[in-house]
Amino acid sequence: MSPRRPPTPRTRPRAPRRGPVRSGLDVLAARRFAPLRGRAVGLVCNPTAVTSRLVHAADLLHGARGVRLAALFGPEHGVRGDAQYMAAVEGDRDPRTGVPVHSLYGATPASLKPRPEHLAGLDALVFDIQDVGTRFYTYQATMMLCMEAAAAARLAFVVLDRPDPIDGVRVEGPALRPGFESFCGLHDLAVRHGMTVGELALLFRAERRLDLELEIVPCEGWRRGQRFRDTGLPWVFPSPNMPTPETALVYPGMCLLEGTNLSEGRGTTRPFELFGAPWLDGARLAADLARDRLPGVAFRPVSFVPTWDKHAGIRCHGVELHVTEPERFRPFRTGLACVIRARAQEPARFAWRTEPYEFVADVPAFDLLCGSAREREGIEAGASAAELARAFAPEERAFARRRAPFLRYRDLR
């Protein structure tokens, strides 16, 4: 009889699954919409505002007894999610409910905040959107502007909370410095902030000194270290280029490529998990990135042809990111390393984006994403990703201390 083979050791055990998690919308329905009864409400939403059975919040509130759904407000990509990134969204009427729709992402910065006439007659604004845990993903900026508008109009503000899909434990990335504010960074947060939208709302109210009646309808059953696929909640595209929770995990770093002439994989089926350019050597790039010993990630050489956006119809060469250990993976550091290594191959063909970005024309997009010029200037001076990370590590620790009083789900590990 052959001896029993000993079990393969695991260096970092994975937390057991627990579930199911209930979103704030599901909790609101279970409470028979108590916070909203007798009120005329405006709903800030997109396609992610669904119950665990995929019923949209607009449809649910429209039929809720004692609640009058009077207006819908659509962020970037729209209420039903049919607009591309940085494309102006028009107001209209929602075809399913007949409720007026007001755009919160038009052609000017003024379009980003609800107009007073659109709030007239409302008693409360309700926010229900799945965020992805990254400062420059614009939904949390939309929420903050809506909170400011609600405070000015003396409306209540209700947040239907949802999990941070890339976990609520880890904080990563530099601070946002004065002078580098934009719609992809209106308030000083770490790039990977590790907070739910409900927790962010509490932080915004305190730090921006808003006189606002704020209620958070919490998730139930969510643990901070939990991965989205273990929640039991359905994943609905928060935006057209965020197809999976795995996309959201790499996004805090790989979105930095929007500030360059490198393709971040838009126009492919794996946006942000693929990147490249026509002039790169993918095998060399993968080998260079492997030498950086970035934790929790491996790189595979690839070639791809984007169907739209940068280098549309042209064969690009680069790498695909494979996250092997999500708990150890550091997306912002990884994104910096990808930019550094790609730029080093062909410095004369690499370029920083100079076109206007999120309504800002006089600051490079890369600086807006990072929160200052420090990272771009460091790359130009030859700094490594590790050297850049040492500079912003104190800012990560400072933000972790700042956010602590506002955390509602406290199973940190």
Sequence and secondary structure as in RCSB ss.txt:
>XXXX:A:sequence
MSPRRPPTPRTRPRAPRRGPVRSGLDVLAARRFAPLRGRAVGLVCNPTAVTSRLVHAADLLHGARGVRLAALFGP
EHGVRGDAQYMAAVEGDRDPRTGVPVHSLYGATPASLKPRPEHLAGLDALVFDIQDVGTRFYTYQATMMLCMEAA
AAARLAFVVLDRPDPIDGVRVEGPALRPGFESFCGLHDLAVRHGMTVGELALLFRAERRLDLELEIVPCEGWRRG
QRFRDTGLPWVFPSPNMPTPETALVYPGMCLLEGTNLSEGRGTTRPFELFGAPWLDGARLAADLARDRLPGVAFR
PVSFVPTWDKHAGIRCHGVELHVTEPERFRPFRTGLACVIRARAQEPARFAWRTEPYEFVADVPAFDLLCGSARE
REGIEAGASAAELARAFAPEERAFARRRAPFLRYRDLR
>XXXX:A:secstr
          SS         B HHHHHHHTTTGGGTTEEEEEEE TT B TT  BHHHHHHT TTEEEEEEEE 
TT SSS S TT     EE TTT  EEEESS SSGGGGS  HHHHTT SEEEEE    SBTTSTHHHHHHHHHHHH
HHHT EEEEE    TT SS  BS    TT  BTTBSS   SB    HHHHHHHHHHHTT    EEEE  BS  TT
  GGGS      SSTT  SHHHHHHHHHHGGGGGBSSB STTSSSBTTEEEETT  HHHHHHHHHHTT TTEEEE
EEEE  SSSTTTTS EEEEEEEES TTT  HHHHHHHHHHHHHHH TTT  B  S BTTB SS HHHHHHTSSHH
HHHHHTT  HHHHHHHHHHHHHHHHHHHGGG S     
